[in-house]
Amino acid sequence: MEIISESVDFQLNRETAIAIGKFDGVHVGHRRLLEEILEKKKDGLAACVFTFDKSPAVVFGLSDGKVLTTREEKRQIFEELGVDVLVEFPMNLQTAATPAEDFARHYLSDALCGRFIAAGEDLSFGQYGKGDAALLQRLSGELSFTVKTIPKVCIDDREVSSTYVRSLLEAGKMEEVSTFLGESYCITGIVAHGNHVGHTLGFPTINLVPAKDKLLPPYGVYFSKVRIGGKLYPAISNVGQKPSVGEFQVGIETHLLDFDEDLYGNEVTVYLHHFQRPERKFDSLDALRQQIAEDVRIARGYFTHL
């Protein structure tokens, strides 16, 4: 997958089918857009995702910048789906002031050789957010591309949106999060050294430090799966600060149920399937050990029936 990042000066030499949006979470609504451009590969068009390195809300100080899916995680998802070109367009005060028609002409038509554009009903781009699907339809004849407007995807009469998925995540409703995302919420990172208390307790763990902009679910214990080299392993994960062992840095500590190889320095992805219990401080390491053993017992039953 070709990645164009940190630049407004780019030029492709192949015709493309473009999906444009923020793609936070890459939920099932986003995936509907992606299906459209991936289908156009059969017609010889390169599948291109046009997204932004940050949202306008962050640029204008209206958001804390926390995201469901980090830049690295989105790259991984897009590549796995078969996207050919990913544009991570710089969003700043200058680029945000680009008139919408100029934006469509210069970037979507000229620079990206766009011949097909999949646009959501709520698409907004360009100065004052005036760029939308209707504008693209109006310009389509002049700029020689076709536009397909994709209606909002609904699940159980609820519109799928990143905002709603965020609210589910912050409530710890992981099964519902999975339904709206199309896959389980995940955290990708490099396995780092921890304090090795898990090994001492008889439950060795791997540790990930989440990106600073990663939106996390409530602190607590989750039944999870870990992807290692294309294979998934059942696990339990603690998201939080591990107060029982005196840590304060937020991390994801995961005990794999049936895996004991050294993973330090490897990139892994942890998928959180079910929120089991809140994080709490135990009076002793022995009490913590007993609780972990009980969590493991319940987790095994959970994955048996999953």
C-alpha positions in Angstrom: 0.0 0.0 0.0 1.3 3.4 -1.0 1.1 6.0 1.8 1.1 9.7 1.1 1.6 11.6 4.4 2.7 15.0 5.7 2.4 16.6 2.2 0.0 18.6 0.2 2.2 18.2 -2.9 1.5 14.8 -4.5 0.6 13.4 -7.9 -0.5 9.9 -8.8 0.0 8.5 -12.2 -2.9 6.0 -12.1 -6.7 6.5 -12.0 -8.4 5.9 -8.7 -11.6 5.2 -6.9 -11.7 7.3 -3.7 -13.3 7.0 -0.4 -13.0 10.2 1.7 -13.6 10.7 5.4 -12.1 10.7 8.9 -12.4 6.9 9.3 -12.1 7.0 13.1 -12.7 3.4 14.2 -13.2 2.2 10.6 -16.7 1.1 11.6 -19.2 -0.8 9.5 -20.4 2.5 7.9 -16.8 3.2 6.8 -16.4 -0.3 5.5 -19.5 0.2 3.3 -17.6 3.0 1.6 -14.5 0.9 1.3 -16.5 -1.9 -0.3 -17.4 0.5 -3.1 -13.8 1.5 -4.0 -12.5 -2.0 -3.6 -15.1 -3.2 -6.1 -13.8 -0.7 -8.6 -10.4 -2.4 -8.7 -12.1 -4.9 -11.0 -12.4 -2.0 -13.5 -8.7 -1.1 -13.2 -9.0 1.7 -10.7 -6.7 1.9 -7.7 -8.6 1.9 -4.4 -7.6 5.1 -2.6 -8.6 6.2 0.9 -8.4 10.0 1.5 -8.4 10.8 5.2 -6.9 13.5 7.4 -4.0 13.3 9.9 -6.2 15.0 12.5 -9.8 16.1 12.6 -11.0 19.7 12.1 -12.3 19.5 15.7 -8.7 19.1 16.9 -7.4 21.9 14.7 -10.0 24.3 16.1 -9.6 23.2 19.7 -12.9 21.5 19.9 -11.6 18.0 20.7 -9.0 16.4 22.9 -7.8 14.4 20.0 -8.5 10.9 21.4 -9.2 8.4 18.7 -10.7 4.9 18.4 -8.1 3.9 15.9 -4.6 5.3 15.8 -2.8 6.2 12.5 -0.8 3.0 12.7 -3.9 0.9 13.4 -5.8 2.4 10.5 -2.9 1.8 8.2 -2.9 -1.9 9.2 -6.7 -2.2 8.6 -6.6 -0.5 5.2 -3.7 -2.6 4.0 -5.4 -5.8 5.1 -8.6 -4.8 3.3 -6.7 -4.3 0.1 -6.5 -0.5 -0.2 -3.8 0.5 -2.8 -3.2 4.2 -1.8 -3.7 5.9 1.5 -3.6 9.7 1.7 -3.2 11.1 5.2 -3.8 14.7 4.4 -2.4 17.4 6.7 -5.2 19.2 8.5 -4.2 22.6 9.8 -5.5 26.2 9.7 -4.2 26.8 6.2 -5.5 23.6 4.5 -8.8 23.8 6.4 -9.3 27.2 4.7 -9.2 25.6 1.2 -12.5 26.3 -0.7 -14.4 23.1 -1.2 -14.5 23.4 -5.0 -10.8 24.0 -5.2 -10.2 21.1 -2.9 -12.2 18.8 -5.1 -10.6 20.0 -8.3 -7.0 20.1 -7.1 -6.8 17.0 -4.9 -9.5 14.6 -5.8 -9.6 15.2 -9.5 -6.1 16.3 -10.5 -3.6 15.0 -7.9 -5.4 11.7 -7.3 -6.8 11.2 -10.8 -10.1 10.4 -9.2 -12.6 8.7 -11.5 -15.1 7.4 -8.9 -15.8 8.8 -5.4 -17.7 7.1 -2.7 -19.2 9.7 -0.4 -21.1 9.4 2.9 -24.3 11.4 3.4 -22.6 13.3 6.2 -19.4 14.1 4.2 -17.9 17.4 5.0 -14.6 18.9 3.6 -13.1 22.2 2.6 -13.6 25.7 4.0 -16.4 25.9 6.5 -17.1 22.3 5.8 -19.1 23.2 2.7 -17.8 20.3 0.7 -20.4 17.5 0.6 -21.7 14.8 -1.6 -24.0 17.2 -3.4 -21.1 19.4 -4.3 -19.2 16.5 -5.7 -22.3 15.4 -7.7 -22.5 19.0 -9.2 -18.8 18.9 -10.2 -18.8 15.4 -11.4 -19.4 16.2 -15.1 -16.8 18.9 -15.2 -14.2 16.8 -13.4 -14.9 13.5 -15.1 -15.6 11.4 -12.1 -18.7 9.6 -10.9 -20.1 9.9 -7.4 -22.0 7.4 -5.4 -23.6 8.7 -2.2 -23.8 6.0 0.5 -26.6 6.3 3.0 -26.0 5.9 6.7 -25.7 2.3 7.9 -28.1 1.4 10.7 -28.0 -1.4 13.2 -31.1 -2.1 15.3 -32.5 1.3 14.1 -29.3 3.1 15.4 -27.2 5.0 12.9 -23.6 3.8 13.0 -21.2 6.7 13.8 -17.8 7.1 15.4 -19.4 9.2 18.1 -21.8 6.5 19.1 -19.1 3.8 19.1 -17.0 6.0 21.4 -19.9 6.2 23.8 -20.2 2.4 23.8 -16.5 2.0 24.4 -16.5 4.5 27.3 -19.3 2.5 28.9 -17.4 -0.8 28.5 -20.0 -2.3 26.2 -17.4 -4.3 24.2 -19.8 -6.7 22.5 -21.8 -3.8 21.1 -18.6 -2.0 20.1 -17.7 -5.1 18.1 -21.0 -5.1 16.4 -20.7 -1.5 15.3 -17.0 -1.7 14.3 -17.4 -4.9 12.4 -14.6 -6.4 14.5 -13.5 -6.2 18.1 -11.9 -3.0 19.5 -8.2 -3.5 19.4 -4.9 -2.0 20.6 -1.7 -2.6 18.6 1.7 -2.0 20.0 5.2 -3.3 20.7 5.6 -5.7 23.6 7.6 -3.9 26.3 9.2 -5.1 29.5 7.0 -4.7 32.6 7.7 -5.3 36.3 7.5 -9.1 35.9 5.0 -9.4 38.8 2.8 -11.5 36.6 5.6 -14.1 36.1 6.1 -14.1 39.9 2.4 -14.8 40.4 2.5 -17.7 37.9 0.7 -15.8 35.2 3.3 -14.3 32.9 2.1 -11.3 30.9 2.9 -9.2 27.9 2.7 -5.4 28.2 1.7 -2.7 25.7 1.8 1.0 26.3 -1.0 2.6 24.3 -0.5 5.6 22.1 -1.2 8.9 23.8 -4.1 9.7 21.5 -5.7 6.2 21.9 -9.2 6.3 23.4 -9.3 3.5 26.0 -12.3 1.7 27.6 -12.9 1.7 31.4 -10.0 0.4 33.5 -10.5 -3.2 34.3 -10.1 -6.8 33.2 -11.2 -8.0 29.8 -11.5 -11.3 28.0 -9.3 -10.8 24.9 -7.6 -12.3 22.0 -4.0 -11.6 20.9 -3.0 -11.7 17.3 0.6 -13.0 16.8 1.9 -13.7 13.4 -1.6 -14.0 11.9 -2.9 -16.4 14.6 -5.3 -15.5 17.5 -4.7 -16.7 21.0 -7.3 -16.4 23.9 -6.2 -14.2 26.8 -7.2 -11.9 29.6 -6.1 -8.3 29.7 -6.0 -5.6 32.3 -6.4 -2.1 31.1 -5.3 0.5 33.6 -2.6 1.3 36.2 -2.3 -1.9 38.1 -2.7 -0.4 41.6 -2.0 -3.6 43.4 1.6 -3.5 42.3 2.1 0.2 42.7 2.2 1.2 39.0 0.7 4.5 37.7 1.5 4.4 34.0 -1.6 3.4 32.0 -0.9 0.1 30.1 -2.5 -3.1 28.8 -1.2 -6.1 30.5 -2.2 -9.4 29.0 -1.9 -13.1 30.1 -2.2 -15.5 27.1 -4.0 -18.7 28.2 -2.1 -21.1 26.0 1.1 -19.4 24.8 4.5 -19.1 26.6 7.0 -17.8 24.0 9.1 -14.7 24.4 7.4 -11.8 22.6 9.5 -8.8 23.7 10.0 -6.4 20.9 7.3 -7.9 18.7 4.3 -6.1 17.5 1.0 -7.6 18.6 -2.7 -6.7 18.5 -4.9 -7.2 21.5 -8.6 -7.4 20.8 -11.0 -6.8 23.7 -14.1 -9.0 23.6 -15.7 -8.7 27.0 -15.5 -6.4 30.0 -15.3 -8.8 33.0 -14.7 -6.6 36.0 -13.4 -3.1 37.0 -9.8 -2.7 38.0 -9.3 -2.6 41.8 -6.5 -2.7 44.4 -6.0 -6.0 46.3 -4.7 -6.1 49.8 -2.0 -8.6 49.0 -0.3 -10.3 46.1 -1.8 -13.6 47.2 -5.3 -12.1 46.9 -4.4 -10.8 43.5 -3.1 -14.3 42.5 -6.4 -15.9 43.5 -8.4 -13.4 41.6 -6.4 -13.8 38.4 -6.8 -17.6 38.7 -10.5 -17.1 39.0 -10.5 -14.7 36.0 -8.6 -17.3 33.9 -11.1 -20.0 34.9 -14.0 -17.9 33.8 -12.2 -16.8 30.6 -11.7 -20.4 29.6 -15.4 -21.0 29.9 -16.2 -17.9 28.0 -13.9 -18.8 25.0 -15.3 -22.3 25.0 -18.7 -21.0 24.3 -17.7 -18.0 22.1 
